[in-house]
Amino acid sequence: MYGARIRSARKKKNLTMKEFGAMFNLAESTISGYETEARKPDLGILEKFADYFDVKVDWLLGRDDENIKHSIKFDLNGERYSE
């Protein structure tokens, strides 16, 4: 699941595996390994990917179908806050 989600998020940014990998000092083959799930990214890398794509780590892992990192809500006074 994580491989497909990383690939999907990368493609939405119109990045090649090489371009995406370079942003995190990772080889194209490493990104390919993550996307095919031949390799497992460590938590630090998953956090960096989630921050870059502005999604939850749990979404990348397939544990959550909600991919929005921060929900914007309004209180009873109409003031915005995020969870």
NUPAGU-788563 format. One line per 8 residues: number of its first residue (from 0); for each residue x, y, z negated of N, C-alpha, C. Coordinates in Angstrom, 1 decimal, padded with zeros to 4 digits, always signed. Atoms other than C-alpha are relative to their C-alpha. Layout:
N
NUM	X:Y:Z:X:Y:Z:X:Y:Z; ...
END
This chain:
83
0	+000.8:-001.2:+000.0:+000.0:+000.0:+000.0:+000.9:+001.3:+000.0; -000.8:-001.2:+000.1:+002.7:+002.5:-000.9:+000.7:+000.3:+001.3; -000.6:-000.2:-001.3:+004.4:+002.0:+002.4:-000.9:+000.8:+001.0; +000.9:-000.6:-000.9:+001.4:+002.9:+004.4:-000.3:+001.5:-000.4; +000.3:-001.4:+000.5:+000.7:+006.0:+002.2:+001.2:+000.9:+000.2; -001.1:-000.9:-000.3:+004.2:+007.3:+002.5:+000.1:+000.3:+001.5; +000.0:-000.2:-001.5:+004.1:+006.8:+006.3:-001.1:+001.0:+000.4; +001.1:-000.9:-000.3:+000.7:+008.5:+006.5:+000.3:+001.4:-000.4
8	-000.3:-001.4:+000.5:+001.8:+011.5:+004.4:+001.1:+000.6:+000.9; -001.2:-000.5:-000.8:+005.1:+011.8:+006.4:-000.5:+000.4:+001.4; +000.5:-000.3:-001.3:+003.3:+011.7:+009.7:-000.9:+001.3:+000.0; +000.8:-001.2:+000.1:+000.8:+014.4:+008.6:+000.9:+001.2:+000.0; -000.9:-001.1:+000.0:+003.8:+016.6:+008.1:+000.8:+000.1:+001.3; -000.7:+000.1:-001.3:+005.0:+015.7:+011.6:+001.5:-000.2:-000.1; -001.4:+000.3:+000.3:+008.3:+014.4:+010.3:+000.4:-001.4:+000.5; -000.5:+001.3:-000.3:+010.4:+011.6:+011.7:+000.6:-000.6:-001.3
16	-000.6:+000.6:+001.2:+011.8:+009.1:+009.2:+001.4:+000.6:-000.3; -001.4:-000.6:+000.2:+015.3:+010.6:+009.8:-000.1:+001.4:-000.6; +000.2:-001.4:+000.6:+014.0:+014.2:+009.1:-000.4:-000.1:-001.5; +000.5:+000.1:+001.4:+012.1:+013.1:+006.0:+001.1:-000.5:-000.9; -001.1:+000.6:+000.8:+015.0:+011.0:+004.7:+001.1:+001.1:-000.3; -001.0:-001.0:+000.2:+017.4:+013.9:+005.1:-000.4:+001.0:-001.0; +000.4:-000.9:+001.0:+015.3:+016.1:+002.9:+000.3:-000.5:-001.4; -000.3:+000.6:+001.3:+016.0:+013.7:+000.0:+001.3:-000.8:+000.0
24	-001.3:+000.6:-000.1:+019.5:+012.6:+001.0:-000.1:-001.5:+000.1; +000.3:+001.4:-000.2:+018.1:+009.2:+002.1:+000.2:-000.3:+001.5; -000.2:+000.4:-001.4:+019.0:+007.3:+005.2:-001.3:-000.4:+000.7; +001.2:+000.3:-000.7:+016.4:+006.7:+007.9:-000.3:-001.5:-000.3; +000.3:+001.4:+000.3:+016.8:+002.9:+007.2:-000.7:-000.2:-001.4; +000.7:+000.0:+001.4:+015.8:+003.6:+003.5:-001.4:+000.3:+000.1; +001.4:-000.4:-000.2:+012.7:+005.4:+004.6:-000.8:-001.1:+000.7; +000.6:+001.1:-000.7:+011.9:+002.6:+007.0:-000.3:-001.2:-001.0
32	+000.2:+001.0:+001.0:+012.4:+000.1:+004.2:-001.2:+000.3:-001.0; +001.2:-000.4:+000.8:+009.9:+002.0:+002.0:-001.3:-000.2:+000.7; +001.2:+000.1:-000.7:+007.4:+002.2:+004.7:-000.5:-001.4:+000.4; +000.4:+001.4:-000.3:+007.5:-001.5:+005.5:-000.1:-000.8:-001.2; +000.0:+000.6:+001.3:+007.7:-002.3:+001.8:+001.1:-001.1:-000.1; -001.2:+000.9:+000.2:+011.0:-004.2:+002.3:+000.8:+000.5:-001.2; -000.7:-000.6:+001.2:+012.4:-001.8:-000.4:-001.0:+000.7:-000.8; +000.9:-000.7:+000.9:+010.8:-000.3:-003.4:+000.7:+001.3:-000.5
40	-000.6:-001.3:+000.5:+011.4:+003.4:-004.2:-000.1:+000.0:-001.5; +000.0:-000.1:+001.4:+012.3:+004.1:-007.8:-000.9:+001.1:-000.4; +001.0:-001.0:+000.5:+010.1:+006.3:-010.0:+000.5:+001.4:+000.4; -000.5:-001.4:-000.3:+012.4:+009.4:-009.4:-000.3:+000.4:+001.4; +000.3:-000.3:-001.4:+012.0:+009.1:-005.7:-001.5:+000.2:+000.3; +001.4:-000.1:-000.1:+008.3:+008.5:-005.9:-000.5:+001.4:-000.5; +000.4:-001.3:+000.5:+007.9:+011.7:-008.0:+000.4:+001.1:+000.9; -000.4:-001.0:-001.0:+009.9:+013.7:-005.5:-000.9:+000.0:+001.2
48	+000.9:+000.1:-001.2:+007.8:+012.4:-002.6:-001.4:+000.6:-000.4; +001.3:-000.5:+000.4:+004.6:+013.1:-004.6:+000.0:+001.6:-000.1; -000.1:-001.5:+000.1:+005.8:+016.7:-005.3:+000.0:+000.6:+001.4; -000.1:-000.6:-001.3:+006.7:+017.3:-001.7:-001.4:-000.1:+000.8; +001.2:+000.2:-000.7:+003.4:+015.9:-000.4:-001.2:+000.6:-000.7; +001.0:-000.5:+000.9:+001.5:+017.5:-003.3:-001.2:-001.0:-000.2; +000.9:+001.1:+000.4:-000.2:+014.2:-004.2:+000.4:-000.6:-001.3; -000.3:+000.7:+001.2:-000.3:+012.0:-007.2:+000.9:-001.2:+000.3
56	-000.8:+001.3:-000.1:+002.3:+009.2:-007.7:-001.0:-001.2:+000.1; +001.0:+001.1:-000.1:-000.7:+006.9:-008.3:-000.6:-000.1:+001.3; +000.6:+000.1:-001.4:-002.1:+007.8:-004.9:+001.1:-000.7:+000.9; -001.0:+000.6:-000.8:+001.2:+006.9:-003.3:+000.1:-001.5:-000.2; -000.1:+001.4:+000.3:+001.2:+003.6:-005.1:-001.3:-000.8:+000.3; +001.3:+000.7:-000.3:-002.4:+002.8:-004.1:-000.9:-000.2:-001.2; +000.8:+000.2:+001.2:-003.7:+003.0:-007.6:-001.2:+000.9:-000.1; +001.0:-001.0:+000.1:-005.9:+006.0:-007.0:-000.3:+000.5:+001.4
64	+000.3:-000.5:-001.3:-007.8:+007.0:-003.9:-000.1:+001.5:+000.1; +000.1:-001.5:+000.0:-008.0:+010.6:-004.9:+001.5:+000.5:+000.1; -001.4:-000.4:-000.2:-004.9:+012.2:-003.4:+000.3:+001.4:-000.4; -000.2:-001.4:+000.4:-005.3:+015.7:-004.7:+000.7:+000.0:-001.4; -000.9:+000.0:+001.2:-002.6:+016.4:-007.3:-000.7:+000.7:-001.2; +000.6:-000.9:+001.0:-004.4:+019.2:-009.2:-001.4:+000.4:+000.4; +001.4:-000.4:-000.3:-008.1:+019.7:-009.3:-000.2:+001.4:-000.5; +000.3:-001.3:+000.5:-009.2:+023.3:-009.5:-001.5:+000.0:-000.5
72	+001.4:+000.0:+000.6:-012.2:+023.7:-011.8:-000.3:+001.4:-000.5; +000.5:-001.2:+000.6:-014.2:+026.6:-013.2:-000.7:-000.2:-001.3; +000.7:+000.1:+001.3:-015.3:+027.1:-016.8:-001.3:+000.7:+000.1; +001.4:-000.6:+000.0:-018.7:+028.4:-017.8:+000.1:+001.5:+000.2; -000.2:-001.5:-000.2:-017.3:+032.0:-017.6:+000.4:+000.3:+001.5; -000.4:-000.2:-001.3:-016.3:+031.4:-014.0:+001.5:+000.2:+000.2; -001.4:-000.1:-000.1:-012.6:+031.4:-014.8:+000.6:-001.4:+000.5; -000.6:+001.2:-000.6:-010.4:+028.9:-012.8:+001.0:-000.6:-001.0
80	-001.0:+000.7:+000.7:-008.4:+026.3:-014.5:+000.3:-001.3:+000.7; -000.3:+001.3:-000.6:-006.7:+023.1:-013.4:+000.3:-001.0:-001.1; -000.2:+001.1:+001.0:-006.4:+019.7:-015.1:+001.3:-000.6:+000.2
END
